[in-house]
């Protein structure tokens, strides 16, 4: 007995709704409603804690003052 298998691919009949946006959950502008990624994701690099940045700047200032 010959067995065949057929894979049906989804067809867009015009009733599909596409929402473009950032689909990466770790991005700053993540859009949970987006169904299609449009490449617009934005990321924050480095430390974003203002108190940590202030602490680092104070430490650097002290180091510069001591070495002067």
C-alpha positions, 0 to 999 in steps of 0.5 A: 500500500502506497502512503503519501503525506500532504503538508498544508501551508497556511495561506493568507486569504486577506483576513489575517491581521499583522501587527508589526513591531518589536517582538523581543521581550528584553528590548526597551520598546517590546510590543506584546501585541506585535505578531511580526518583528519589524527590526525596530527593537531598541536596547540599553547597553551598560548600567542603567542604575542612576545610583550606581553611575553616581557612585562610580563618578564619585569614586573616579572624582576621588581617584583624580583628586588623590592623584593630582 
